[in-house]
């Protein structure tokens, strides 16, 4: 079961109390205080594990509490430390304060381990309080209480390319055609009910991560459909690929503009991502018809393809796949990087798309490093 949000109450353990004890032994007069210290309470840790891709293991666990420290004993015996709790979460998990909505931790690195709640300190036994003026102390410290906090865990997928489009435009078919992901594919809308991640191989040694989310429809930013609930999963993506269906009853320009509007309404930061456009289901048309539809779409959205192509430098790596330019330059903000007609079924331009997206992601990464 895919679960990307859970609410929890977490508590660290209470420290054990110090002991009040006096050494009593045959032939030993006035042995003195010998109460041991209490053990420290268990702490709460979060660990990031790549082998975890959902928060379902935490669903239904309303209160998770670390073990209390054991109290001290006589003969200066220290109490045992309480066992700590380690909560394993997938990469991209945010720990949010349930009361203030403040993001406390953003866990993205594999193997990252953070101390979230520290256990209470154990109390000192009465042996620490003996003085020349108080040779028989009858006082020991109680253990310090643990910390309790209400939190919300929000998981956001980490990917290089996020697929955005209407339902049934071919997002799941595309990610299954060019990556190792195997999502459910069917001929009805909202087939995809949960996000899917896929690794796209480019050559033998290069790869990038692609994320597919449920379709976005008009009014998604107001709560219609499933898109709003899962748009957070592409907030971390470096780039976006907008899929426009050439065989859909909605006009391609209408699909394109609606997607941009819904992204803007959801998050201005997400709408500012670099993006490209793929025209899907081109196997439904002849070559001449595909060329005509593509040219018409480019004209409708005002995409100056000549201006954009003139920015790029020649690179042989792309020429065999229909591209004569690379992407190592500043990218346009208000228009797509490229518009490419594809068919995931007949594999029309899917190889070209694979290499184009890799270059796209690489150029964005280089820009981020320079910034």
Number of C-alpha atoms within 10 A of each C-alpha: 8 11 15 22 17 18 20 18 15 21 25 29 31 29 31 31 27 32 31 23 24 20 16 14 9 7 7 9 9 12 13 17 25 22 27 27 34 31 28 30 29 27 26 24 18 20 18 21 17 14 11 13 18 19 20 15 14 18 13 10 12 12 13 16 20 24 23 27 28 23 26 27 20 20 16 21 17 22 23 19 22 23 19 20 20 16 14 19 26 25 25 22 24 21 21 19 17 16 10 8 11 11 15 12 15 15 21 19 15 15 15 12 16 14 11 19 22 20 29 24 24 30 25 26 31 26 27 17 16 16 10 6 7 9 13 18 19 17 18 23 19 20 25 20 18 23 18 15 15 15 22 18 22 21 24 24 27 22 22 24 27 26 25 27 26 25 22 20 22 25 29 26 19 21 23 21 19 20 19 13 20 14 20 13 15 13 9 9 12 18 16 21 15 18 19 20 23 20 18 22 17 17 9 6 6 9 16 18 18 27 26 26 26 28 26 25 20 16 15 22 21 11 12 13 17 20 25 21 16 20 24 18 23 25 20 17 23 21 25 27 23 23 27 28 25 25 16 14 7 12 13 22 16 12 21 20 12 19 23 17 16 22 22 15 15 17 14 12 10 21 20 15 18 22 25 20 20 24 23 24 22 25 18 13 13 10 11 9 12 19 14 12 18 20 13 14 20 16 13 12 15 10 18 13 15 8 9 16 16 10 15 16 13 14 13 12 13 16 13 10 16 13 17 15 18 21 22 17 14 12 19 12 12 12 18 21 22 21 22 17 23 25 20 21 15 13 15 16 17 21 15 18 21 20 20 24 25 20 16 26 22 17 18 21 15 12 14 10 8 7 6
